[in-house]
Amino acid sequence: MSATLAAPPAAPSRDAAVIALVGFAHAVSHFFHLLLAPLFPWLMPAFGIGFAEAGFLVTLFFAVSGTGQALAGFVVDRFGALPVLLAGVSSFVLAALALALAQGYGGLMLAAGLAGLGNCVFHPADFALLNRRVLPARLGHAFSMHGLAGNLGWAAAPPLLAGVAALAGWRAAALTAAAVAALAWLALWFGRGLLDDRAALARQAAAPVPAAATGTTGRFGFLGVRAVWLCFAFFLTSAAAFGLLQSFGAPTLEHVFGLARATSTFAITLFLLAGAVGTFVGGFVASRTEDNDRPVAVALLGSAAVAALLATGLPPAWAVLPMLAAMGFGVGVAGPNRDLLVRRAAAGRFAQASYGRVYGFVYSGLDLGLGASPLLLGPALDAGRFRTVLVCVAVAQALAVLSAWRVGSGRRALATPQPA
């Protein structure tokens, strides 16, 4: 009796399956960014907390995630990405169950902390997997789909969680989130054959370090490279702008332009959906240029200009929704180019076996920006200065452009042959 082994999938099919699995996991991680925020209208009266306590839960999530993310990259480089991803999704399940069982503010803090712990693994694990398991020619599209999935996770969380809470209560909404995370865990487990990167990791660890990496060897050598810190600064500033819109965009639009609550909430959802479209388009842009800092600059400068115009309060109310959509589209276009910019900045300096720790540290700036900006701007909102949010969004995006441009110019200088 003869047995015929199934042939391995062709490279395009394999790449598509890897991108789909990693993208789904990334969507769930973004879904859990908003595990608590859409439920605040139910949680705040249920536990007798105010905006300050609610805002601290968001900050706690990103503080745990940012700290853990910088460390998770080392674990990814040591043990591979798949077990780290499975552990992260398991933490999401525990976070949602902790929320469903919460009896006081301490239970909410536990849920926020566990969700942040789960979230910390995704960028180092996801990008290590995509770099190790997807052909380089398809990385631009892989990063685009990765970002697109994240935006869809953000967009899905508020209507699903708030809808379930309105129908069956906030504890039922928390159990729904647990089911979403459990589904992601099962998808990763059954796709583990495609996502097991340990063999690739072993090959990359044995590969010679690029010549440009002189002086950057060792576990923490990447911290001595200026491009790494510039990428960190880029993520910090761009995420700070996004975090302000995500956390305070709806009440800001209500107070500055007099929009109804439902309309202002829809405006933020539209911002996220337009960002998803921009991310899809940005993947094609990223694949067609080596200088990814330039589309980042154009896209984010356009978004910053729109934010600055909104901060004046001059646009009519009917123009707010299309302007938010334009901002979201610009942020989305920048996303895949941003991710490819980090890879290209790192590729000439580090062996691929170090990608986990580089991505982990750089993307911890994203968590820091998302967590710190709502905390810092809270007093301004309490004082009624809602336009300050839009001003800070514009300034942060402009600073992000400067950081991206410095990364790109530094990479071009590194690639330019020097005269003898």
Buried (B, 14 or more C-beta within 10 A) or exposed (E): EEEEEEEEEEEEEBBBBBBBBBBBBBBBBBBBBBBBBBBBEBBBEBBEBEBEBBBBBBBBBBBBBBBBBBBBBBBBBBBBBBBBBBBBBBBBBBBBBBBBEBEEBEBBBBBBBBBBBBBBBBBBBBBBBBBBBBEEEBBBBBBBBBBBBBBBBBBBBBEBBBEBBEEEBBBEBBBBBBEBBBEBBEBBEEBBEBBBBEEBBEEBEEEEBBEBBEEBBEEEBBBEBEBBBBBBBBBBBBBBBBBBBBBBBBBBBBBBBEBEEEBBBBBBBBBBBBBBBBBBBBBEBBBEEEBBBBBBBBBBBBBBBBBBBBBEEEBEEEEBBBBBBBBBBBBBBBBBBBBBBBBBBBBBBBBBBBBBBBBBBBBBBBBBBBBBBBBEBBEBBEEEEBBBBBBBBBBBBBBBBBBBBBBBEBBEEEEEEEEE
